[in-house]
Amino acid sequence: MSGKKPPGLRSAPEQTAARIGRAFAACSAKAELYGACIKKLVPEVDVGVCSKEFQELKTCFTRAMRSGSGRA
């Protein structure tokens, strides 16, 4: 056997990477808001700043990963 997998069949790490990519795409607006908040505060960024934006991003990403589809 050559060790090659059939076309269209992904390994577990490839499937996980694809789900992460879809989750990032689904949450890009939340990521942009969080990034903009952090950018405003550089170089005085500290723990807890932009926590509202971070929680919204985290929630979006968590939902997208749990759904398996990458859609939040």
RAWOKA-V116444 format. One record per pair of residues at least 24 apart in sequence whose C-alpha atoms are under 8 Angstrom apart, sorted by the first residue. I is the first residue (numbers start at 1). J is the second residue. D is the distance in Angstrom with one decimal. If there is no record, write none. Layout:
BEGIN
i=I j=J d=D
i=I j=J d=D
END
This chain:
BEGIN
i=19 j=65 d=6.6
i=19 j=68 d=6.5
i=19 j=69 d=6.7
i=19 j=70 d=5.6
i=20 j=65 d=6.9
i=20 j=70 d=7.1
i=21 j=70 d=7.6
i=22 j=64 d=7.8
i=22 j=69 d=7.2
i=22 j=70 d=4.4
i=22 j=71 d=7.0
i=23 j=61 d=5.8
i=23 j=64 d=5.1
i=23 j=65 d=6.1
i=23 j=69 d=7.9
i=23 j=70 d=4.2
i=23 j=71 d=6.2
i=23 j=72 d=7.2
i=24 j=61 d=7.0
i=24 j=70 d=7.7
i=25 j=70 d=7.8
i=26 j=60 d=8.0
i=26 j=61 d=7.9
i=26 j=64 d=7.2
i=26 j=70 d=6.3
i=26 j=71 d=5.3
i=26 j=72 d=6.0
i=27 j=57 d=6.8
i=27 j=60 d=6.0
i=27 j=61 d=6.3
i=27 j=72 d=6.9
i=30 j=56 d=6.7
i=30 j=57 d=5.1
i=30 j=60 d=7.6
i=31 j=57 d=6.0
END
